[in-house]
Amino acid sequence: MANYEESNPLLPNEKQEFETKDEKKSSIATATAKDGGAPPTAAISIGWTADGLPVGEPTMERSQWDSSLISCLGRNDEFCSSDLEVCLLGSVAPCVLYGTNVERLGSAPGTFANHCLPYTGLYLIGNTFFGYNCLAPWFSYPIRTSIRRKFNLEGSCEAIVRSCGCCGSVIDDDVQREQCETACDFATHVFCHACALCQEGREIRRKLPHPAFNAQPFLVMIPPGGQIMGRGL
């Protein structure tokens, strides 16, 4: 019986198992010695907190906006038909431009009306009592922050530092940097409101399709043409 168990190929060989375990232990010890005896580090989660602040985000180079703040018709080397539409809406009907920007960014039903109507009310109150649109920027500036975070775009502070030729950032802490950029977004909407809406509209239109274009495709059946049966001779 003992000889049968030793000669049966289906039973595991205890000697081979012990050799395999010894090889695994030696390989792990060698790898630990090469790394200096440091234990493996856990992965750091990357995301945003409930307040919209970065958590565990590594230092990444943010991309620039597709067009500058004062580029009314977009970039000089490329003309897009939507740039003229954005420029006209920002000059004549900023409430419509703001509503379409939020609609493309959120893609939720009723987004346009929920943002366009409050903006229109604040726009009329500001122009009626103060003579200019001074209330709507307080309501519309968060969309600029959302666009920056969604597409990983640089903020106004980073753009100023880059234009001055400085290396790195003035603020090293990520939370303080994000708070500074949010304040710059608010200042941009207050002092250059129409230009900010147009820049955001050009950026969204080049990177996000309209929600109506995301509908399910449908199949069109085309019947075959009329067939003529010839009479055999």
Solvent accessible surface area in square Angstrom, and as a share of the most:
residue,aa,sasa,rsa
1,M,173,0.77
2,A,65,0.51
3,N,118,0.60
4,Y,135,0.51
5,E,84,0.38
6,E,144,0.65
7,S,84,0.54
8,N,33,0.17
9,P,122,0.77
10,L,160,0.79
11,L,84,0.42
12,P,96,0.61
13,N,77,0.40
14,E,121,0.54
15,K,142,0.60
16,Q,111,0.49
17,E,74,0.33
18,F,122,0.51
19,E,86,0.39
20,T,66,0.38
21,K,114,0.48
22,D,88,0.45
23,E,119,0.53
24,K,125,0.53
25,K,139,0.59
26,S,65,0.42
27,S,66,0.42
28,I,117,0.59
29,A,61,0.47
30,T,72,0.42
31,A,53,0.41
32,T,58,0.34
33,A,78,0.60
34,K,164,0.69
35,D,101,0.52
36,G,69,0.66
37,G,48,0.46
38,A,61,0.47
39,P,106,0.66
40,P,133,0.84
41,T,131,0.76
42,A,94,0.73
43,A,107,0.83
44,I,134,0.68
45,S,85,0.55
46,I,115,0.58
47,G,30,0.29
48,W,110,0.39
49,T,59,0.35
50,A,113,0.87
51,D,121,0.63
52,G,12,0.11
53,L,42,0.21
54,P,13,0.08
55,V,64,0.37
56,G,40,0.38
57,E,39,0.18
58,P,68,0.43
59,T,146,0.85
60,M,106,0.47
61,E,170,0.76
62,R,62,0.22
63,S,57,0.37
64,Q,102,0.45
65,W,36,0.13
66,D,32,0.17
67,S,7,0.05
68,S,59,0.38
69,L,49,0.25
70,I,139,0.71
71,S,28,0.18
72,C,72,0.43
73,L,85,0.42
74,G,5,0.04
75,R,88,0.32
76,N,165,0.84
77,D,124,0.64
78,E,81,0.36
79,F,129,0.54
80,C,41,0.25
81,S,94,0.61
82,S,22,0.14
83,D,0,0.00
84,L,88,0.44
85,E,83,0.37
86,V,0,0.00
87,C,29,0.17
88,L,102,0.51
89,L,40,0.20
90,G,4,0.04
91,S,85,0.55
92,V,122,0.70
93,A,25,0.20
94,P,13,0.08
95,C,24,0.14
96,V,50,0.29
97,L,0,0.00
98,Y,7,0.03
99,G,0,0.00
100,T,24,0.14
101,N,0,0.00
102,V,16,0.09
103,E,40,0.18
104,R,38,0.14
105,L,34,0.17
106,G,48,0.46
107,S,62,0.40
108,A,52,0.41
109,P,136,0.86
110,G,44,0.42
111,T,13,0.08
112,F,69,0.29
113,A,47,0.36
114,N,99,0.51
115,H,55,0.24
116,C,13,0.08
117,L,124,0.62
118,P,54,0.34
119,Y,0,0.00
120,T,40,0.23
121,G,30,0.29
122,L,53,0.26
123,Y,68,0.26
124,L,102,0.51
125,I,81,0.41
126,G,0,0.00
127,N,55,0.28
128,T,100,0.58
129,F,152,0.63
130,F,121,0.50
131,G,61,0.59
132,Y,138,0.52
133,N,29,0.15
134,C,27,0.16
135,L,53,0.27
136,A,0,0.00
137,P,1,0.01
138,W,165,0.58
139,F,67,0.28
140,S,0,0.00
141,Y,56,0.21
142,P,66,0.42
143,I,10,0.05
144,R,13,0.05
145,T,11,0.06
146,S,50,0.32
147,I,0,0.00
148,R,9,0.03
149,R,73,0.27
150,K,109,0.46
151,F,38,0.16
152,N,46,0.24
153,L,0,0.00
154,E,14,0.06
155,G,4,0.04
156,S,33,0.21
157,C,32,0.19
158,E,33,0.15
159,A,32,0.25
160,I,107,0.54
161,V,21,0.12
162,R,118,0.43
163,S,87,0.56
164,C,93,0.56
165,G,60,0.58
166,C,77,0.46
167,C,135,0.81
168,G,64,0.62
169,S,49,0.31
170,V,123,0.71
171,I,48,0.25
172,D,122,0.63
173,D,67,0.35
174,D,55,0.29
175,V,54,0.31
176,Q,104,0.46
177,R,40,0.15
178,E,8,0.04
179,Q,99,0.44
180,C,40,0.24
181,E,5,0.02
182,T,38,0.22
183,A,60,0.47
184,C,28,0.17
185,D,1,0.00
186,F,55,0.23
187,A,40,0.31
188,T,16,0.10
189,H,0,0.00
190,V,56,0.32
191,F,168,0.70
192,C,53,0.32
193,H,21,0.10
194,A,50,0.38
195,C,44,0.26
196,A,0,0.00
197,L,0,0.00
198,C,13,0.08
199,Q,7,0.03
200,E,0,0.00
201,G,0,0.00
202,R,1,0.00
203,E,1,0.01
204,I,0,0.00
205,R,31,0.11
206,R,61,0.22
207,K,87,0.37
208,L,35,0.18
209,P,74,0.46
210,H,49,0.22
211,P,33,0.21
212,A,69,0.53
213,F,160,0.67
214,N,94,0.48
215,A,78,0.61
216,Q,157,0.70
217,P,123,0.78
218,F,172,0.72
219,L,149,0.74
220,V,98,0.56
221,M,152,0.68
222,I,148,0.75
223,P,107,0.67
224,P,116,0.73
225,G,63,0.60
226,G,84,0.81
227,Q,158,0.70
228,I,168,0.85
229,M,182,0.81
230,G,75,0.72
231,R,226,0.82
232,G,71,0.68
233,L,229,1.14
